[in-house]
Amino acid sequence: MNSPWTKPVIISIGEPPEESAVETTQGAAWAMIEDWPLEDGTALDRALAVCAAVDAGKKKPEDARQAFVEAAREAGILVRS
């Protein structure tokens, strides 16, 4: 699951907000499970499912990156992708 992405996704989470770079599928999954500001969301659920599919070898790491970007937009925490 520690599949590297071609380009990091920068998000801003926390109080006070702190920017961090997410560079792997594993990092994305941990961020969404541990630090995410939303408990529920369509894009969040999809991104978690895509990360699991990458881990199972059914999807590519870049699919997880794109799903993570969509989930970050949904949560209002995307800085740049």
N, CA, C and O atoms as a CHARMM CRD file, in Angstrom:
* protein
*
  324
    1    1 MET  N      0.81300  -1.19400   0.00000 PROA 1      0.00000
    2    1 MET  CA     0.00000   0.00000   0.00000 PROA 1      0.00000
    3    1 MET  C      0.85400   1.25500   0.00000 PROA 1      0.00000
    4    1 MET  O      0.33900   2.35600  -0.19200 PROA 1      0.00000
    5    2 ASN  N      2.11600   1.10400   0.20700 PROA 2      0.00000
    6    2 ASN  CA     3.00700   2.25900   0.21200 PROA 2      0.00000
    7    2 ASN  C      3.42900   2.60100  -1.21400 PROA 2      0.00000
    8    2 ASN  O      4.61600   2.76500  -1.49800 PROA 2      0.00000
    9    3 SER  N      2.45100   2.70600  -2.10200 PROA 3      0.00000
   10    3 SER  CA     2.69000   2.98300  -3.51300 PROA 3      0.00000
   11    3 SER  C      2.92400   4.47000  -3.72200 PROA 3      0.00000
   12    3 SER  O      2.04100   5.27800  -3.43800 PROA 3      0.00000
   13    4 PRO  N      4.10800   4.84900  -4.21900 PROA 4      0.00000
   14    4 PRO  CA     4.40500   6.27100  -4.41200 PROA 4      0.00000
   15    4 PRO  C      3.63000   6.86700  -5.58600 PROA 4      0.00000
   16    4 PRO  O      3.32500   6.18200  -6.56200 PROA 4      0.00000
   17    5 TRP  N      3.32300   8.14200  -5.46800 PROA 5      0.00000
   18    5 TRP  CA     2.64300   8.88200  -6.51900 PROA 5      0.00000
   19    5 TRP  C      3.67300   9.68300  -7.31500 PROA 5      0.00000
   20    5 TRP  O      4.77200   9.94900  -6.82900 PROA 5      0.00000
   21    6 THR  N      3.31000  10.06600  -8.53900 PROA 6      0.00000
   22    6 THR  CA     4.22600  10.83400  -9.37100 PROA 6      0.00000
   23    6 THR  C      4.37900  12.26900  -8.87400 PROA 6      0.00000
   24    6 THR  O      5.40100  12.91100  -9.11700 PROA 6      0.00000
   25    7 LYS  N      3.35300  12.77200  -8.17400 PROA 7      0.00000
   26    7 LYS  CA     3.37500  14.14800  -7.68400 PROA 7      0.00000
   27    7 LYS  C      2.62500  14.19600  -6.35500 PROA 7      0.00000
   28    7 LYS  O      1.54300  13.61800  -6.24900 PROA 7      0.00000
   29    8 PRO  N      3.16600  14.86400  -5.34400 PROA 8      0.00000
   30    8 PRO  CA     2.47200  14.93100  -4.05000 PROA 8      0.00000
   31    8 PRO  C      1.20600  15.78800  -4.11500 PROA 8      0.00000
   32    8 PRO  O      1.05100  16.63300  -4.99600 PROA 8      0.00000
   33    9 VAL  N      0.32600  15.54900  -3.17700 PROA 9      0.00000
   34    9 VAL  CA    -0.87400  16.36000  -2.99300 PROA 9      0.00000
   35    9 VAL  C     -0.67700  17.11200  -1.67500 PROA 9      0.00000
   36    9 VAL  O     -0.40200  16.50100  -0.64200 PROA 9      0.00000
   37   10 ILE  N     -0.81900  18.42700  -1.71200 PROA 10     0.00000
   38   10 ILE  CA    -0.63900  19.25100  -0.52600 PROA 10     0.00000
   39   10 ILE  C     -2.00700  19.55300   0.07200 PROA 10     0.00000
   40   10 ILE  O     -2.89100  20.08600  -0.59900 PROA 10     0.00000
   41   11 ILE  N     -2.16300  19.20200   1.34900 PROA 11     0.00000
   42   11 ILE  CA    -3.41100  19.45200   2.05600 PROA 11     0.00000
   43   11 ILE  C     -3.12100  20.29300   3.29500 PROA 11     0.00000
   44   11 ILE  O     -1.97900  20.38800   3.74300 PROA 11     0.00000
   45   12 SER  N     -4.16400  20.89600   3.83500 PROA 12     0.00000
   46   12 SER  CA    -4.03700  21.70400   5.05100 PROA 12     0.00000
   47   12 SER  C     -5.08200  21.22200   6.05400 PROA 12     0.00000
   48   12 SER  O     -6.28600  21.38800   5.85500 PROA 12     0.00000
   49   13 ILE  N     -4.58400  20.61400   7.14800 PROA 13     0.00000
   50   13 ILE  CA    -5.45700  20.02700   8.16900 PROA 13     0.00000
   51   13 ILE  C     -5.01100  20.49200   9.54600 PROA 13     0.00000
   52   13 ILE  O     -3.83300  20.76100   9.78100 PROA 13     0.00000
   53   14 GLY  N     -5.98300  20.57900  10.45400 PROA 14     0.00000
   54   14 GLY  CA    -5.67000  20.81400  11.85700 PROA 14     0.00000
   55   14 GLY  C     -6.01500  22.20200  12.34200 PROA 14     0.00000
   56   14 GLY  O     -6.45700  23.06500  11.58400 PROA 14     0.00000
   57   15 GLU  N     -5.80100  22.38600  13.62200 PROA 15     0.00000
   58   15 GLU  CA    -6.01000  23.67400  14.28000 PROA 15     0.00000
   59   15 GLU  C     -4.77400  24.01800  15.08000 PROA 15     0.00000
   60   15 GLU  O     -4.52900  23.36300  16.09300 PROA 15     0.00000
   61   16 PRO  N     -3.99200  24.98300  14.70100 PROA 16     0.00000
   62   16 PRO  CA    -4.14100  25.77400  13.48500 PROA 16     0.00000
   63   16 PRO  C     -3.82100  24.91000  12.25800 PROA 16     0.00000
   64   16 PRO  O     -3.11000  23.91100  12.36500 PROA 16     0.00000
   65   17 PRO  N     -4.35200  25.30400  11.09200 PROA 17     0.00000
   66   17 PRO  CA    -4.11500  24.52100   9.87100 PROA 17     0.00000
   67   17 PRO  C     -2.63000  24.39200   9.56600 PROA 17     0.00000
   68   17 PRO  O     -1.86700  25.35500   9.64500 PROA 17     0.00000
   69   18 GLU  N     -2.25200  23.18300   9.22100 PROA 18     0.00000
   70   18 GLU  CA    -0.86000  22.90200   8.89400 PROA 18     0.00000
   71   18 GLU  C     -0.81200  22.16400   7.55800 PROA 18     0.00000
   72   18 GLU  O     -1.52400  21.18000   7.35500 PROA 18     0.00000
   73   19 GLU  N      0.03200  22.64800   6.65500 PROA 19     0.00000
   74   19 GLU  CA     0.16500  22.00200   5.35300 PROA 19     0.00000
   75   19 GLU  C      1.02000  20.74700   5.46700 PROA 19     0.00000
   76   19 GLU  O      2.00500  20.70800   6.20400 PROA 19     0.00000
   77   20 SER  N      0.61900  19.72400   4.72000 PROA 20     0.00000
   78   20 SER  CA     1.43300  18.52000   4.64300 PROA 20     0.00000
   79   20 SER  C      1.32400  17.94600   3.23800 PROA 20     0.00000
   80   20 SER  O      0.31300  18.11300   2.55700 PROA 20     0.00000
   81   21 ALA  N      2.38300  17.27000   2.82300 PROA 21     0.00000
   82   21 ALA  CA     2.43800  16.64600   1.50300 PROA 21     0.00000
   83   21 ALA  C      2.12000  15.16200   1.64700 PROA 21     0.00000
   84   21 ALA  O      2.73000  14.46100   2.45400 PROA 21     0.00000
   85   22 VAL  N      1.17300  14.70100   0.86700 PROA 22     0.00000
   86   22 VAL  CA     0.81800  13.28400   0.82600 PROA 22     0.00000
   87   22 VAL  C      1.37700  12.74600  -0.48000 PROA 22     0.00000
   88   22 VAL  O      1.03500  13.22200  -1.56200 PROA 22     0.00000
   89   23 GLU  N      2.25000  11.73700  -0.36100 PROA 23     0.00000
   90   23 GLU  CA     2.97900  11.25600  -1.53700 PROA 23     0.00000
   91   23 GLU  C      2.75300   9.79600  -1.86900 PROA 23     0.00000
   92   23 GLU  O      3.26900   9.30500  -2.87300 PROA 23     0.00000
   93   24 THR  N      1.98500   9.08800  -1.04000 PROA 24     0.00000
   94   24 THR  CA     1.76100   7.65800  -1.26000 PROA 24     0.00000
   95   24 THR  C      0.31000   7.29800  -0.97000 PROA 24     0.00000
   96   24 THR  O     -0.41000   8.04100  -0.30300 PROA 24     0.00000
   97   25 THR  N     -0.10200   6.15100  -1.48100 PROA 25     0.00000
   98   25 THR  CA    -1.44200   5.64700  -1.21300 PROA 25     0.00000
   99   25 THR  C     -1.61100   5.38600   0.28000 PROA 25     0.00000
  100   25 THR  O     -2.66600   5.67800   0.84200 PROA 25     0.00000
  101   26 GLN  N     -0.60300   4.85000   0.91600 PROA 26     0.00000
  102   26 GLN  CA    -0.66700   4.58600   2.35100 PROA 26     0.00000
  103   26 GLN  C     -0.82300   5.88900   3.14300 PROA 26     0.00000
  104   26 GLN  O     -1.62300   5.96500   4.07500 PROA 26     0.00000
  105   27 GLY  N     -0.05400   6.90400   2.76400 PROA 27     0.00000
  106   27 GLY  CA    -0.16000   8.20000   3.42700 PROA 27     0.00000
  107   27 GLY  C     -1.55500   8.80100   3.27600 PROA 27     0.00000
  108   27 GLY  O     -2.08000   9.41400   4.20600 PROA 27     0.00000
  109   28 ALA  N     -2.14300   8.62100   2.10700 PROA 28     0.00000
  110   28 ALA  CA    -3.49500   9.12100   1.87200 PROA 28     0.00000
  111   28 ALA  C     -4.50400   8.39500   2.75300 PROA 28     0.00000
  112   28 ALA  O     -5.36300   9.02200   3.37400 PROA 28     0.00000
  113   29 ALA  N     -4.39400   7.07600   2.80400 PROA 29     0.00000
  114   29 ALA  CA    -5.32400   6.29000   3.61300 PROA 29     0.00000
  115   29 ALA  C     -5.23100   6.69600   5.08800 PROA 29     0.00000
  116   29 ALA  O     -6.25200   6.87100   5.75300 PROA 29     0.00000
  117   30 TRP  N     -4.01200   6.84400   5.58900 PROA 30     0.00000
  118   30 TRP  CA    -3.83500   7.23700   6.99300 PROA 30     0.00000
  119   30 TRP  C     -4.40600   8.62500   7.25200 PROA 30     0.00000
  120   30 TRP  O     -5.05500   8.85400   8.27300 PROA 30     0.00000
  121   31 ALA  N     -4.16500   9.54600   6.33100 PROA 31     0.00000
  122   31 ALA  CA    -4.69800  10.90400   6.50500 PROA 31     0.00000
  123   31 ALA  C     -6.21800  10.88100   6.56600 PROA 31     0.00000
  124   31 ALA  O     -6.81800  11.54900   7.40800 PROA 31     0.00000
  125   32 MET  N     -6.84000  10.11600   5.67700 PROA 32     0.00000
  126   32 MET  CA    -8.30200  10.07600   5.64200 PROA 32     0.00000
  127   32 MET  C     -8.88900   9.36200   6.86000 PROA 32     0.00000
  128   32 MET  O     -9.98000   9.70900   7.31400 PROA 32     0.00000
  129   33 ILE  N     -8.18300   8.37900   7.38600 PROA 33     0.00000
  130   33 ILE  CA    -8.66900   7.63500   8.54600 PROA 33     0.00000
  131   33 ILE  C     -8.41200   8.39000   9.85100 PROA 33     0.00000
  132   33 ILE  O     -9.28500   8.44100  10.71800 PROA 33     0.00000
  133   34 GLU  N     -7.23400   8.96800   9.99400 PROA 34     0.00000
  134   34 GLU  CA    -6.82200   9.57500  11.26100 PROA 34     0.00000
  135   34 GLU  C     -7.10400  11.06800  11.39300 PROA 34     0.00000
  136   34 GLU  O     -7.47100  11.53000  12.47300 PROA 34     0.00000
  137   35 ASP  N     -6.93700  11.82800  10.31300 PROA 35     0.00000
  138   35 ASP  CA    -6.91100  13.28900  10.42100 PROA 35     0.00000
  139   35 ASP  C     -8.02300  14.02700   9.69200 PROA 35     0.00000
  140   35 ASP  O     -8.11600  15.25000   9.79500 PROA 35     0.00000
  141   36 TRP  N     -8.85500  13.32200   8.96900 PROA 36     0.00000
  142   36 TRP  CA    -9.82300  13.96300   8.07800 PROA 36     0.00000
  143   36 TRP  C    -10.84600  14.78100   8.84400 PROA 36     0.00000
  144   36 TRP  O    -11.33200  14.33200   9.88200 PROA 36     0.00000
  145   37 PRO  N    -11.19000  15.98800   8.35700 PROA 37     0.00000
  146   37 PRO  CA   -12.15500  16.81800   9.06800 PROA 37     0.00000
  147   37 PRO  C    -13.61500  16.35900   8.89500 PROA 37     0.00000
  148   37 PRO  O    -14.49200  16.81300   9.63100 PROA 37     0.00000
  149   38 LEU  N    -13.87800  15.47200   7.94000 PROA 38     0.00000
  150   38 LEU  CA   -15.22300  14.95200   7.73100 PROA 38     0.00000
  151   38 LEU  C    -15.29500  13.49600   8.17000 PROA 38     0.00000
  152   38 LEU  O    -14.34300  12.73500   7.99600 PROA 38     0.00000
  153   39 GLU  N    -16.42200  13.12200   8.73400 PROA 39     0.00000
  154   39 GLU  CA   -16.64200  11.72700   9.10500 PROA 39     0.00000
  155   39 GLU  C    -17.23000  10.95100   7.93300 PROA 39     0.00000
  156   39 GLU  O    -16.96600   9.75900   7.77200 PROA 39     0.00000
  157   40 ASP  N    -18.02800  11.63300   7.11600 PROA 40     0.00000
  158   40 ASP  CA   -18.73400  11.02300   6.00200 PROA 40     0.00000
  159   40 ASP  C    -18.57700  11.86900   4.76300 PROA 40     0.00000
  160   40 ASP  O    -18.40400  13.08600   4.84000 PROA 40     0.00000
  161   41 GLY  N    -18.63800  11.21800   3.62700 PROA 41     0.00000
  162   41 GLY  CA   -18.59500  11.93200   2.36700 PROA 41     0.00000
  163   41 GLY  C    -18.49400  10.94800   1.22600 PROA 41     0.00000
  164   41 GLY  O    -17.82000   9.92500   1.34000 PROA 41     0.00000
  165   42 THR  N    -19.15400  11.24900   0.13700 PROA 42     0.00000
  166   42 THR  CA   -19.13200  10.36800  -1.02600 PROA 42     0.00000
  167   42 THR  C    -17.71800  10.20600  -1.56400 PROA 42     0.00000
  168   42 THR  O    -17.27500   9.08700  -1.82100 PROA 42     0.00000
  169   43 ALA  N    -17.00900  11.31500  -1.73400 PROA 43     0.00000
  170   43 ALA  CA   -15.64300  11.25400  -2.26700 PROA 43     0.00000
  171   43 ALA  C    -14.69900  10.57900  -1.27000 PROA 43     0.00000
  172   43 ALA  O    -13.79100   9.85100  -1.67100 PROA 43     0.00000
  173   44 LEU  N    -14.90900  10.81700   0.01600 PROA 44     0.00000
  174   44 LEU  CA   -14.09300  10.17100   1.04600 PROA 44     0.00000
  175   44 LEU  C    -14.25400   8.65500   0.98400 PROA 44     0.00000
  176   44 LEU  O    -13.26500   7.92200   0.97800 PROA 44     0.00000
  177   45 ASP  N    -15.48900   8.19300   0.93900 PROA 45     0.00000
  178   45 ASP  CA   -15.74600   6.74800   0.86500 PROA 45     0.00000
  179   45 ASP  C    -15.11900   6.14400  -0.38700 PROA 45     0.00000
  180   45 ASP  O    -14.52100   5.06900  -0.33400 PROA 45     0.00000
  181   46 ARG  N    -15.25700   6.83700  -1.50300 PROA 46     0.00000
  182   46 ARG  CA   -14.69100   6.33400  -2.75800 PROA 46     0.00000
  183   46 ARG  C    -13.16500   6.27800  -2.67000 PROA 46     0.00000
  184   46 ARG  O    -12.55300   5.29600  -3.08900 PROA 46     0.00000
  185   47 ALA  N    -12.55700   7.32500  -2.12800 PROA 47     0.00000
  186   47 ALA  CA   -11.09300   7.36300  -2.03000 PROA 47     0.00000
  187   47 ALA  C    -10.56200   6.23500  -1.15200 PROA 47     0.00000
  188   47 ALA  O     -9.55000   5.61500  -1.48100 PROA 47     0.00000
  189   48 LEU  N    -11.23000   5.96900  -0.05200 PROA 48     0.00000
  190   48 LEU  CA   -10.80700   4.85800   0.81100 PROA 48     0.00000
  191   48 LEU  C    -10.93100   3.52800   0.07900 PROA 48     0.00000
  192   48 LEU  O    -10.06700   2.66200   0.21500 PROA 48     0.00000
  193   49 ALA  N    -11.99700   3.36200  -0.69500 PROA 49     0.00000
  194   49 ALA  CA   -12.18300   2.12700  -1.46700 PROA 49     0.00000
  195   49 ALA  C    -11.11300   1.98800  -2.54500 PROA 49     0.00000
  196   49 ALA  O    -10.61100   0.88800  -2.77800 PROA 49     0.00000
  197   50 VAL  N    -10.75900   3.08300  -3.20100 PROA 50     0.00000
  198   50 VAL  CA    -9.72700   3.03300  -4.23600 PROA 50     0.00000
  199   50 VAL  C     -8.36600   2.71800  -3.61400 PROA 50     0.00000
  200   50 VAL  O     -7.59000   1.95700  -4.19200 PROA 50     0.00000
  201   51 CYS  N     -8.06800   3.28500  -2.45700 PROA 51     0.00000
  202   51 CYS  CA    -6.80400   2.96500  -1.77000 PROA 51     0.00000
  203   51 CYS  C     -6.73500   1.46500  -1.45800 PROA 51     0.00000
  204   51 CYS  O     -5.68900   0.84200  -1.63700 PROA 51     0.00000
  205   52 ALA  N     -7.83200   0.89500  -0.99800 PROA 52     0.00000
  206   52 ALA  CA    -7.87300  -0.54200  -0.71500 PROA 52     0.00000
  207   52 ALA  C     -7.69500  -1.34500  -1.99900 PROA 52     0.00000
  208   52 ALA  O     -7.04300  -2.39000  -1.98900 PROA 52     0.00000
  209   53 ALA  N     -8.26700  -0.86900  -3.10200 PROA 53     0.00000
  210   53 ALA  CA    -8.12700  -1.55400  -4.38200 PROA 53     0.00000
  211   53 ALA  C     -6.68400  -1.50500  -4.87800 PROA 53     0.00000
  212   53 ALA  O     -6.20700  -2.46400  -5.48500 PROA 53     0.00000
  213   54 VAL  N     -5.99200  -0.41000  -4.62900 PROA 54     0.00000
  214   54 VAL  CA    -4.56700  -0.31900  -4.98700 PROA 54     0.00000
  215   54 VAL  C     -3.78600  -1.35000  -4.18400 PROA 54     0.00000
  216   54 VAL  O     -2.92800  -2.04900  -4.72500 PROA 54     0.00000
  217   55 ASP  N     -4.08400  -1.44200  -2.90600 PROA 55     0.00000
  218   55 ASP  CA    -3.41900  -2.41300  -2.03900 PROA 55     0.00000
  219   55 ASP  C     -3.64500  -3.84400  -2.52800 PROA 55     0.00000
  220   55 ASP  O     -2.76500  -4.69500  -2.40600 PROA 55     0.00000
  221   56 ALA  N     -4.82900  -4.10100  -3.08100 PROA 56     0.00000
  222   56 ALA  CA    -5.17100  -5.43300  -3.57800 PROA 56     0.00000
  223   56 ALA  C     -4.66600  -5.67000  -5.00500 PROA 56     0.00000
  224   56 ALA  O     -4.84600  -6.75500  -5.55900 PROA 56     0.00000
  225   57 GLY  N     -4.03500  -4.65300  -5.59500 PROA 57     0.00000
  226   57 GLY  CA    -3.50500  -4.79700  -6.95100 PROA 57     0.00000
  227   57 GLY  C     -4.54700  -4.62500  -8.03900 PROA 57     0.00000
  228   57 GLY  O     -4.29800  -4.98200  -9.19000 PROA 57     0.00000
  229   58 LYS  N     -5.71100  -4.08600  -7.70000 PROA 58     0.00000
  230   58 LYS  CA    -6.80200  -3.94400  -8.66200 PROA 58     0.00000
  231   58 LYS  C     -6.87500  -2.55800  -9.30000 PROA 58     0.00000
  232   58 LYS  O     -7.54200  -2.37400 -10.31800 PROA 58     0.00000
  233   59 LYS  N     -6.19600  -1.59600  -8.70600 PROA 59     0.00000
  234   59 LYS  CA    -6.16100  -0.23000  -9.22700 PROA 59     0.00000
  235   59 LYS  C     -4.72200   0.25700  -9.20400 PROA 59     0.00000
  236   59 LYS  O     -3.86500  -0.32600  -8.53900 PROA 59     0.00000
  237   60 LYS  N     -4.46600   1.33800  -9.94200 PROA 60     0.00000
  238   60 LYS  CA    -3.13400   1.93500  -9.99500 PROA 60     0.00000
  239   60 LYS  C     -3.00400   3.02700  -8.93500 PROA 60     0.00000
  240   60 LYS  O     -3.99900   3.64100  -8.55100 PROA 60     0.00000
  241   61 PRO  N     -1.77300   3.27200  -8.45900 PROA 61     0.00000
  242   61 PRO  CA    -1.56900   4.32700  -7.47000 PROA 61     0.00000
  243   61 PRO  C     -2.11900   5.68700  -7.90500 PROA 61     0.00000
  244   61 PRO  O     -2.61800   6.44300  -7.07200 PROA 61     0.00000
  245   62 GLU  N     -2.03600   6.00300  -9.18300 PROA 62     0.00000
  246   62 GLU  CA    -2.54100   7.30300  -9.64400 PROA 62     0.00000
  247   62 GLU  C     -4.06300   7.38500  -9.54500 PROA 62     0.00000
  248   62 GLU  O     -4.61200   8.48200  -9.44000 PROA 62     0.00000
  249   63 ASP  N     -4.75200   6.24400  -9.57700 PROA 63     0.00000
  250   63 ASP  CA    -6.20400   6.24200  -9.34000 PROA 63     0.00000
  251   63 ASP  C     -6.48500   6.68400  -7.90900 PROA 63     0.00000
  252   63 ASP  O     -7.41800   7.44700  -7.66000 PROA 63     0.00000
  253   64 ALA  N     -5.67700   6.20100  -6.97400 PROA 64     0.00000
  254   64 ALA  CA    -5.82800   6.58100  -5.57100 PROA 64     0.00000
  255   64 ALA  C     -5.52200   8.06700  -5.39900 PROA 64     0.00000
  256   64 ALA  O     -6.20500   8.75800  -4.64300 PROA 64     0.00000
  257   65 ARG  N     -4.50900   8.55400  -6.08900 PROA 65     0.00000
  258   65 ARG  CA    -4.15800   9.97400  -5.99300 PROA 65     0.00000
  259   65 ARG  C     -5.32700  10.84300  -6.44500 PROA 65     0.00000
  260   65 ARG  O     -5.68400  11.80700  -5.76700 PROA 65     0.00000
  261   66 GLN  N     -5.92000  10.50800  -7.58400 PROA 66     0.00000
  262   66 GLN  CA    -7.03300  11.29600  -8.09600 PROA 66     0.00000
  263   66 GLN  C     -8.23600  11.23600  -7.15200 PROA 66     0.00000
  264   66 GLN  O     -8.88900  12.25200  -6.91100 PROA 66     0.00000
  265   67 ALA  N     -8.52500  10.06500  -6.62500 PROA 67     0.00000
  266   67 ALA  CA    -9.64000   9.93300  -5.68000 PROA 67     0.00000
  267   67 ALA  C     -9.36000  10.72800  -4.40300 PROA 67     0.00000
  268   67 ALA  O    -10.27300  11.32000  -3.82700 PROA 67     0.00000
  269   68 PHE  N     -8.10600  10.74100  -3.96200 PROA 68     0.00000
  270   68 PHE  CA    -7.72400  11.50700  -2.77500 PROA 68     0.00000
  271   68 PHE  C     -7.90100  13.00900  -3.02200 PROA 68     0.00000
  272   68 PHE  O     -8.38400  13.72600  -2.14600 PROA 68     0.00000
  273   69 VAL  N     -7.51800  13.48000  -4.19400 PROA 69     0.00000
  274   69 VAL  CA    -7.70400  14.89300  -4.54700 PROA 69     0.00000
  275   69 VAL  C     -9.18600  15.24900  -4.47200 PROA 69     0.00000
  276   69 VAL  O     -9.54700  16.29300  -3.92900 PROA 69     0.00000
  277   70 GLU  N    -10.03300  14.39500  -5.00800 PROA 70     0.00000
  278   70 GLU  CA   -11.47400  14.65100  -4.97400 PROA 70     0.00000
  279   70 GLU  C    -11.99500  14.68500  -3.52800 PROA 70     0.00000
  280   70 GLU  O    -12.83100  15.51900  -3.18300 PROA 70     0.00000
  281   71 ALA  N    -11.49900  13.78300  -2.70200 PROA 71     0.00000
  282   71 ALA  CA   -11.91300  13.76200  -1.29600 PROA 71     0.00000
  283   71 ALA  C    -11.42300  15.01400  -0.56300 PROA 71     0.00000
  284   71 ALA  O    -12.13700  15.55400   0.28200 PROA 71     0.00000
  285   72 ALA  N    -10.22300  15.47400  -0.87700 PROA 72     0.00000
  286   72 ALA  CA    -9.69300  16.68700  -0.25400 PROA 72     0.00000
  287   72 ALA  C    -10.50000  17.91000  -0.68300 PROA 72     0.00000
  288   72 ALA  O    -10.73000  18.81700   0.11800 PROA 72     0.00000
  289   73 ARG  N    -10.92600  17.93500  -1.93300 PROA 73     0.00000
  290   73 ARG  CA   -11.79500  19.03300  -2.39800 PROA 73     0.00000
  291   73 ARG  C    -13.11500  19.00500  -1.63300 PROA 73     0.00000
  292   73 ARG  O    -13.59700  20.03600  -1.16500 PROA 73     0.00000
  293   74 GLU  N    -13.69200  17.80800  -1.51400 PROA 74     0.00000
  294   74 GLU  CA   -14.95400  17.64900  -0.80800 PROA 74     0.00000
  295   74 GLU  C    -14.84100  18.16700   0.63800 PROA 74     0.00000
  296   74 GLU  O    -15.76900  18.78500   1.15800 PROA 74     0.00000
  297   75 ALA  N    -13.69800  17.90500   1.27300 PROA 75     0.00000
  298   75 ALA  CA   -13.47600  18.31500   2.66400 PROA 75     0.00000
  299   75 ALA  C    -13.02700  19.77000   2.79000 PROA 75     0.00000
  300   75 ALA  O    -12.97200  20.30500   3.89800 PROA 75     0.00000
  301   76 GLY  N    -12.71000  20.40700   1.67700 PROA 76     0.00000
  302   76 GLY  CA   -12.26000  21.79800   1.71200 PROA 76     0.00000
  303   76 GLY  C    -10.85600  21.97300   2.23300 PROA 76     0.00000
  304   76 GLY  O    -10.52700  23.02500   2.78300 PROA 76     0.00000
  305   77 ILE  N     -9.99700  20.94000   2.06900 PROA 77     0.00000
  306   77 ILE  CA    -8.63500  21.01900   2.61000 PROA 77     0.00000
  307   77 ILE  C     -7.55000  20.94000   1.54100 PROA 77     0.00000
  308   77 ILE  O     -6.36300  20.95100   1.86600 PROA 77     0.00000
  309   78 LEU  N     -7.94200  20.86000   0.27300 PROA 78     0.00000
  310   78 LEU  CA    -6.94700  20.77200  -0.79600 PROA 78     0.00000
  311   78 LEU  C     -6.23400  22.10600  -0.95300 PROA 78     0.00000
  312   78 LEU  O     -6.87300  23.15100  -1.07800 PROA 78     0.00000
  313   79 VAL  N     -4.90800  22.06300  -0.94600 PROA 79     0.00000
  314   79 VAL  CA    -4.11700  23.26400  -1.18000 PROA 79     0.00000
  315   79 VAL  C     -3.66600  23.27200  -2.63700 PROA 79     0.00000
  316   79 VAL  O     -3.88100  24.24600  -3.35800 PROA 79     0.00000
  317   80 ARG  N     -3.03600  22.17400  -3.06200 PROA 80     0.00000
  318   80 ARG  CA    -2.67900  22.03800  -4.47900 PROA 80     0.00000
  319   80 ARG  C     -2.39800  20.56100  -4.78600 PROA 80     0.00000
  320   80 ARG  O     -2.03500  19.76500  -3.92100 PROA 80     0.00000
  321   81 SER  N     -2.58800  20.25300  -6.05400 PROA 81     0.00000
  322   81 SER  CA    -2.38200  18.87400  -6.48200 PROA 81     0.00000
  323   81 SER  C     -1.60200  18.82600  -7.77700 PROA 81     0.00000
  324   81 SER  O     -1.33100  17.74200  -8.29500 PROA 81     0.00000
